[in-house]
């Protein structure tokens, strides 16, 4: 019997990333290709990078308004729309990637994210996670919290609010403007992600001091925002394809960042002359103290944000003790005892 022709559907996806940008841009491209393959061509995604239809920070509005069908970005970019969005990218000193996935899938996190998205006509899925990040590039070394005062720094999310309280002037810039701003001196420091995408962006050329640990982003969830009207119009099978493509991309992204970061860090240090510096313990203590203040005040802004914080805090209260005697204890034990 001849194959029955099936109608195909094309959705327009806008992203916050430059076209083909390693890690972030390629994650979006891979997700789009995965959906087409999994659906046997019945569901296709037309991908438009930042600036090709709308600027990077306008993709949320474009999907909400119906100009595009879905977007790929980072939820903390939308904290101006609702403070709860900051809880769905990363939290200073907060969940690791696996802890976030456990909370989202088994701790009520996805249901809360659904409730948040419904207010804006959106269905949210996690489609990628950069893993634990580095803590930023700076033009000059920093020795104490006082050194942050007056510095112009690009930092989104909770960490940006923390730095503001510590005296920095925090700005939010898309990727295309960060390097030129550092080179001109109109920016003193910036976060981005981790060695692999950071080197591709050229940050090491304009800000040679690279700080760790990435207290501000122990994970980096990537937000897939889908028009709720479009989502509801999809078949159950098509919805399942999007869910599973997003989950598969999250795992592949984590794996790719692990190896690419390791390879690139070696290049940054040995060939590019980057100075990798640890935050002084006193600065980390102060970052933690102010982070707690910012998170608590954010949670007090409205009932939904409060419930999201309470849910995540309750989850970590159960999860953290196991993490401490499993993953954390093992990594400490393994440091000087690699068996391979």
N, C-alpha and C positions, 0 to 999 in steps of 0.2 A: 504494500500500500504506500502511496506517496505521502511524504511528510505534510502535516497540516500546517499551513502558514500561520504564524503567530504574530500579532501586532507588537511592534517594539515601541518603547517610550524613552525619550531623552529628557533628562533633568539637567538644569544648569546649576553648577556649583561654583561659587566664588570663594577665594581663599585670602588669607591675610599674609601670604608668603610670595616672594618674587618667583617668577616662573623657573622651575627646575632647581630651586634652591635645595642644597643637600640636607636631608633629614626632614625638614618641615615641608618644603615644596614637593619633594619626591614621595613623602608619605601620602599626601593628597593625591598625587598622580597614581600611586600604586593602589590606593583604595578605589579610585575610579575604574581602573583596569580590572581590579578584582571583581567588582560588581558586574561589569559587562561579561566577564568570563563565567562567573557563577550563575548568571541568569541566561546564559547561552544567547546573549545579544538582545534579550527581551527588554532589559533595563540598562540604559546607557547614561553616562554622565559626561556632560560637556563642561570641562574644567576651565575656569578663567582665573588667572593669577591676580594678585593685588594690582590694581590700576587698570586692568584690562576691561572691566565693566564699572567697578566702583573702587575707591581707595581702600586700603587695608582695614582701616578702623570703621568702615561703613558697611561691612558685609552683613553684620547683624541686622541693621536697618533694612538692607536690601531684601533679605529673606522675609523679615517681618512685613514689609510692604508688598511682597509678591514680585519684586523685580527679578529675583533669583529663587530657585527652589530649595537650595541648601547651601551651607557654607562650611568651611574648615578653618578654625582659628583656635584661640585660647579663651576659656570662659572668663578669666579675670580681666580681659579687655572690656567686658560688659558690666563691670561693677557700677558704672554710672547709671545703667538701666535698673539694676537691682543689686544691693550689697551682697546678697547670697551667692552671686556668681563667683565671687572670690574663693568660695569654699570648694569649687569644682575644677581648679587647676592645680593648686598646691597651697600648702600652709606652712609657714615657718616652723621648723622643728616638728613637723606633723607626719602624716602617713607616708610610708614608702609605697612604691608602685603596687606591690602585692597586697599591702594593707588596704590601699584605695580600692583595688579590684574586689577584695573580700567584702568591704563595706558596701560598695555599689551593688554587687550581685547577691550578697547574702545578709546584709545588715540594714537594708531599707534605703540605701543611698540613691539608687536609681528611681525609686518611687518619689522621693523628695525632689530629685532633679526634674522628673516629669511634672510635678506640681508647679515647680518654678517656671518651667518652659511654657506651660499652658497659659500663663498670664500674658505671654507675648506671641501666642499662636505658634509655638515651636515645640518640636520633639527633639530632645538631645540624646546623643549617643557619644561614648568615648571612642575615638578613632585615632589611637596613637598615645604613646607616653614616652617622653624623652628620658625618663629615669632621673636619678639624682643629678643635679646640675652643679656647675661651678658657681662661684659667688661674685663674678664680675671682673671687668677690666678697668684699670685706672691708669691715668697718665702719670700719677705720682704715688709713691708708697704711703700707706696709712698705718699709723702706729697706735692711735687711740681714737675714741669716739669724737674727741674734740676736732680731729683732723677732717671730719665729715662736714663740719659747719661751713655753710656757704657754697659747698661744691654743687655743681649742676650734674645730676645723675639721672640716667634713664632706668627706671625700675617700676614695673607694674605690680598690681596686686597688693597683698598685705605688706610685703617688704617695702614697697614704695611709701606706704603710710608710716612705717617704722622709721625709715630714713628721714622723712619729713620731720617727724617729732625729734629726731636727733640733730636737726639743724641743716640738713641738706635741702637743696632746691630740686625737687623731683619733677621730671618731665616724662611724657609718654610719646615716643617717636616710633614710626614704622621702621622696618629693617633698612629700607633704602636711604634713610637720612642719618643713620647712627654713625657710620664711619666718617662721613664728611664733617659732621658736627664735632666729633672728637679731634679730627685733624685741624679744624679751625680754632679749637679751644673754646667753642661755645658749649661744649659738653666735657666734663671732667672724668666721667666714668659711666659704665653701663653694664647691666647684666646682658646676657643673651641666652645661651643654652649651655653648651659644653664644648670640649675641644674640636670635635669634628665640624659642626656647623660654624663655630666661632672662627676657626681658621679660614674656612671658605669665604667668610664675610670680610676677612682682612683686618680683624680687630687688633691682631698682634702688631700690626705696623704702626698703629696710632696710640696704643695704650699698652705698654710692655709689662705691667704688673697684673698678675692673674691670681685671684684669691680663691681659697677654699677653706672649709667645707661649704657646700651650697646649702647653708642653713635655711635659706629663704625658699628653696624649691627642692625638697627631697624627692619630689616626683614632678612630672610635667604633663598632666593630662591634656590631650588635644580634643577640642570640642567640635563635634559634628552637629550643626544645627539644621534641622529639616523643617520646612513649613509644615505645620500640623495639618493644614488642609491637604497638602500633597501626601503626607504620611497616611492620613485616613483614607485617601483615594487609592492607595496601593493595595494589592492583594496581600493576604497573609503570607504567601510564599515570598513575595517581593520584600515585605517588611523583614522577614526572616533572613533574606539575603543581605539586606543592609546591616542588620544586627550582627550577623556572623562575619561579614566582611570587615566591619568595624572592630570586632574582637580579634580577628586574625591579624589585622593591621596593627593593633595595639601590641600584640606579642612580637610581631616581626620588627616593629620599631624599637622595642626594648632590646631585642637581640642585636640589631644592627648598631644602635648607639653604643652598646657595650664594647664591641670590637673596634668600631671606627674611632671611638674616643681614645681607647688605649693606644692605637696606632698613631693617632694625630698628636696626642700629648707628647709622645717621644719626639716627634718632629718639631713641635713648638719649642721644646726645651733644648734639644741638641742642635737643631739647625737654625731656628729663628731667634734664639737668644731670649726667650720669654722667661721672666722670673716668676715662678710659681710660689706664692706665699700663703701661709696659714694665718687666719685671723687670730690675733692674740686672744687668750682665754677671757680676759676682762671685757673685750669687745663682744665676744659671743654671749657672755653673761648678760650684757646690757641689751643686745639684740633680743634675747629671750624675754627679758623683763618687759621691754616695750612691746614685743609681739603679743604677749599675753594681754596687755592693756588694749591694743588695737583690736584683737579678735573678740574680746569681751564686749567692747563698745560697739563693734559691728553687729554682733549677735543681738544687741539690745535695740537695734533700729526698727525691727518689725517682727511679728510672731513667727513667720516662716523661716527667716534667717536664724532666729533663736532655736527653732526646732531642729534645723539642720546642724547647728553647732552641738546641740545636746545629743543628737543621734551619733555624730561622729565621735564626740568625747566619750560617750558610753561604749561605743565599739572599741576605741583605743584602750579603754580601761581593761577590757577583757583581752584584747589582742596583744598589747605591749609586753606583758610579762612573758608570754610565749616567745615573742620575737627576741627578747633579751637573752633567753637561755637556749635559743635555737640559732637563728641566723647571726645575731650579734656575737654571741659567745663563740660560735664556730669560726667566724672571720678573724676574731682576735687570736684564737688558737692556731689558725692556719698561717698567720703572717709569716712566720719563719720556718714553716714545716711543710712546704709543698712536697707532696709525695711523687709527683710526676717528673 
